[in-house]
Amino acid sequence: MRVLITGSSGQIGTNVALALQERGHDVQGIDIRKNTWTTRVPTVVADLTKTPGGDFPVVGKFDCVLHLAAHAKVFELVEHPQRAFENVTMCFNVVEYCRLSKTPLIFGSSREVYGDIHRHITDEAQADFVVAESPYSASKICGEAFIYSYHECYDLPHLVFRFSNVYGRFDCDAARMERVIPLFITKVANNEPIVVFGKNKVLDFTYVDDCVDGVLRGIEKLVKREINRQTINLAYGQGSTLVDLVNLIQLSLGKEANARYEPARAGEVTRYVADISKARTLLGYDPQTPLSGGIPKAVRWQREAGYLK
């Protein structure tokens, strides 16, 4: 199997690419930057906002395209909404490439499309496409809409995965994008203060190995056409507060956090817990790592990779 991954230098892209290679598959990456984690993933450096579908910088036929490339920091896109529009442009160019090349597509969407929901999510159809609560969520909603329309008009085979707070290996690239878990781990380890935006936030944190397992299952089943035209939550399926997160980091590091709590920022979701029953049924997805087990793994990886003293 040959898979094209956009955003292949990011956390999920790198982990999925390496996992595919370990299983004997061929991977081609596209990203706006080189992969800083590994040299094993062949990567074409290209700006997908400037690469129309009929002029993609790759050659050959692929069994599947995994589209992960995006500006992904919610509050950053509140401050710089043009980047959300760039997400839409990238997605459109990829969808057009898939239409022209007749290649099945998997789109990396987000739980942000659900908005700020103060209940358990029971159905992937419950995303509120009427009111987008941030430019980032609007960009993902728009991407999903293009993909659904391309299925209707051009019979484009596809899956949409809605990820939720993926963390773990290869998520420490602070120069590109600060992620809350590696940022908190680093600061607490260095006895530096942290600011927690939204003390009572309840989020569904997904350890990267569980996320990768779901994606690999989706690729295999879409390529075989065992499933098609499905939108699926990929998460752990359990909510944790940011206070829980800070406490687990303290326990894993054996240090006390100097934490200051501030209100959640504009555009940020304050409650989301995924229903993953559809992923279990369609993919055989069975996440193995709760936050209490994932944070020690994340701390260990950051230490082994040289990010902690």
C-alpha positions in Angstrom: 0.0 0.0 0.0 1.2 3.5 -0.9 0.0 6.4 1.3 0.4 10.2 0.8 0.4 12.1 4.0 0.0 15.9 4.1 1.3 17.5 7.3 3.8 14.6 7.5 6.2 16.5 9.7 3.7 17.1 12.4 3.0 14.9 15.4 0.2 12.7 14.1 1.7 12.6 10.6 5.1 11.5 11.7 3.7 8.8 14.0 1.4 7.4 11.4 4.1 7.5 8.7 6.6 5.5 10.8 3.9 3.1 11.8 2.9 2.5 8.2 6.6 1.9 7.3 7.0 -0.5 10.1 4.1 -2.5 8.5 5.9 -2.6 5.2 3.9 0.2 3.4 5.3 3.0 1.3 4.8 6.6 2.5 5.3 9.9 0.8 5.0 13.1 2.9 4.2 16.7 2.0 4.8 19.5 4.5 5.7 23.2 4.5 8.8 22.2 6.5 11.3 19.4 6.8 10.6 16.7 9.4 12.7 17.5 12.5 11.9 14.2 14.2 13.2 11.7 11.7 14.8 11.3 8.4 12.9 8.1 7.6 9.9 9.9 6.1 10.5 11.0 2.5 9.1 14.6 2.4 8.4 17.0 -0.3 8.6 20.6 1.1 5.7 22.5 -0.4 3.1 25.1 0.5 -0.3 23.5 -0.1 -2.0 26.9 -0.2 -0.1 27.5 -3.4 -0.4 23.9 -4.9 -3.7 23.4 -6.8 -5.0 19.9 -7.1 -4.0 19.5 -10.7 -0.4 20.5 -10.0 0.5 18.5 -6.9 4.3 18.1 -6.3 4.1 14.3 -6.1 4.4 11.5 -8.7 2.7 8.2 -9.0 -0.5 6.6 -7.8 -1.5 6.4 -4.1 -3.9 4.1 -2.5 -5.0 6.7 0.0 -4.3 10.4 1.0 -4.2 11.3 4.7 -4.8 15.0 4.9 -3.5 16.4 8.2 -1.8 19.7 7.1 -3.3 22.6 9.0 -2.7 25.5 11.3 -4.0 23.9 14.4 -3.6 26.3 17.4 -7.1 27.5 18.2 -6.3 30.8 20.0 -3.5 31.6 17.5 -6.1 31.5 14.7 -8.4 33.8 16.7 -5.5 36.2 16.7 -4.6 35.5 13.0 -7.8 34.4 11.2 -6.2 34.4 7.8 -4.5 31.1 8.8 -8.0 29.6 9.2 -8.7 30.5 5.6 -5.4 28.9 4.6 -6.6 25.7 6.2 -9.6 25.8 3.9 -7.4 26.5 0.8 -5.1 23.6 1.7 -8.1 21.3 2.1 -9.7 22.3 -1.1 -6.5 21.7 -3.1 -6.1 18.3 -1.5 -9.7 17.3 -2.2 -9.3 18.4 -5.8 -6.1 16.4 -6.1 -8.1 13.3 -4.8 -10.9 14.0 -7.3 -8.6 14.3 -10.2 -6.4 11.3 -9.3 -9.4 9.2 -8.1 -7.7 8.6 -4.7 -9.6 7.9 -1.4 -9.2 10.6 1.2 -9.0 10.6 5.0 -9.4 14.1 6.6 -8.0 15.0 10.0 -10.8 17.1 11.5 -11.3 18.1 15.1 -13.7 17.9 18.0 -13.7 21.7 17.7 -16.5 21.3 15.1 -18.9 20.4 18.0 -18.3 23.8 19.7 -18.6 24.3 23.4 -21.0 21.5 24.4 -21.9 20.9 28.0 -23.0 17.3 27.6 -21.7 14.0 26.5 -21.4 13.8 22.7 -23.6 10.9 21.7 -23.6 11.2 17.9 -21.1 12.4 15.2 -24.1 14.1 13.6 -24.4 16.4 16.6 -21.7 18.9 15.3 -23.2 22.4 15.2 -22.4 23.6 11.7 -24.6 26.7 12.2 -22.4 28.4 14.8 -18.7 28.0 14.6 -17.1 29.2 17.8 -13.6 30.0 16.4 -12.0 30.5 13.0 -10.2 27.2 13.5 -13.5 25.3 14.0 -14.9 27.1 11.0 -12.0 25.9 8.9 -12.6 22.3 9.9 -16.3 22.6 9.3 -15.6 24.0 5.8 -13.2 21.2 5.1 -15.7 18.6 6.1 -18.4 20.2 3.9 -16.2 20.2 0.9 -15.4 16.5 1.4 -19.1 15.6 1.9 -20.0 17.5 -1.3 -17.3 15.8 -3.3 -18.8 12.5 -2.4 -22.2 13.6 -3.5 -21.0 15.1 -6.8 -17.9 12.9 -7.6 -18.4 9.8 -5.5 -15.1 10.5 -3.6 -14.4 7.7 -1.1 -13.5 9.2 2.2 -13.4 9.1 6.0 -13.4 12.0 8.4 -11.7 11.6 11.8 -12.4 14.1 14.5 -9.3 14.1 16.8 -9.3 15.3 20.4 -6.3 16.7 22.2 -3.7 14.2 20.9 -0.5 14.2 23.0 2.6 12.2 23.4 5.6 11.4 21.2 6.8 14.1 18.7 4.6 16.9 20.2 7.4 19.1 21.6 8.0 21.4 18.7 7.4 24.7 20.6 9.0 26.8 17.9 6.2 25.8 15.5 3.3 25.4 17.9 3.0 25.3 21.7 0.9 22.4 23.0 -0.4 22.5 26.5 0.8 19.1 27.7 4.5 19.3 26.7 4.6 23.0 27.6 3.3 22.3 31.1 5.6 19.3 31.5 8.7 21.4 30.5 7.8 24.3 32.7 6.9 22.3 35.8 10.1 20.3 35.4 12.1 23.5 35.2 10.3 25.1 38.2 8.8 27.7 36.0 5.3 29.1 36.5 2.4 27.9 34.3 -0.8 29.7 33.3 -3.9 27.4 33.1 -6.6 28.9 30.9 -9.9 27.4 32.2 -9.6 25.7 35.5 -12.8 23.8 35.0 -12.3 22.8 31.4 -13.2 19.1 30.8 -11.4 17.7 27.7 -10.8 14.3 26.2 -7.1 13.7 25.9 -6.0 11.1 23.5 -2.6 9.4 23.7 -0.9 9.3 20.3 -0.6 5.5 20.0 -4.3 5.2 20.4 -4.9 7.9 17.7 -2.4 6.2 15.3 -4.1 2.8 15.9 -7.5 4.3 14.8 -6.0 6.0 11.8 -4.3 2.9 10.6 -7.5 0.9 11.0 -9.3 3.6 9.0 -6.8 3.6 6.2 -6.9 -0.2 5.8 -10.7 -0.3 5.8 -11.2 2.6 3.4 -8.7 1.2 0.9 -10.5 -2.1 1.0 -13.9 -0.2 0.9 -15.0 -2.1 4.0 -16.1 1.3 5.2 -16.7 4.6 3.4 -18.3 8.0 3.8 -18.1 7.9 7.6 -17.3 10.6 10.1 -15.8 9.1 13.3 -14.6 10.5 16.7 -11.1 9.3 17.6 -10.5 10.0 21.3 -10.1 8.1 24.6 -13.7 8.6 25.6 -13.2 10.0 29.0 -13.1 13.6 30.3 -10.4 15.1 32.5 -10.1 18.6 33.9 -7.0 20.8 33.5 -6.6 20.4 37.3 -6.4 16.7 36.7 -3.8 17.2 34.1 -1.6 19.4 36.3 -1.9 17.0 39.2 -0.8 14.1 36.9 2.2 16.1 35.7 3.2 16.9 39.2 3.0 13.2 40.2 5.0 12.1 37.2 7.7 14.6 37.7 7.7 14.5 41.5 7.5 18.3 41.6 4.9 20.9 42.6 3.5 23.1 39.9 3.5 26.9 40.3 0.1 27.3 38.6 -2.0 30.4 38.0 -5.5 29.9 36.8 -7.2 32.3 34.3 -10.5 32.2 32.4 -10.6 30.3 29.2 -9.7 32.4 26.2 -11.9 33.4 23.2 -12.8 30.5 20.9 -11.6 27.7 23.3 -13.9 24.8 24.0 -14.4 24.3 27.7 -16.1 20.9 27.7 -15.9 17.9 25.4 -16.0 14.2 26.0 -16.3 12.0 22.9 -18.6 9.1 22.3 -16.3 6.6 20.6 -18.9 3.8 20.1 -18.9 4.4 16.3 -15.1 4.0 16.2 -15.4 0.8 18.2 -18.1 -0.6 16.0 -16.7 0.3 12.6 -12.9 0.1 13.2 -12.6 -2.2 16.2 -11.0 0.8 17.9 -10.1 0.2 21.6 -8.0 2.9 23.1 -5.6 1.6 25.8 -4.1 4.7 27.5 -6.0 6.9 29.9 -4.5 10.2 30.8 -3.2 8.7 34.1 -1.2 6.3 32.0 -0.3 8.6 29.1 1.3 11.5 31.1 4.1 9.3 32.5 4.7 8.1 29.0 4.8 11.6 27.7 7.2 12.7 30.5 9.5 9.7 29.8 9.6 10.5 26.1 10.4 14.2 26.7 13.2 13.1 29.0 14.6 10.5 26.6 14.4 12.9 23.7 16.4 15.5 25.7 13.7 18.1 26.3 13.9 17.8 30.1 17.0 18.3 32.1 
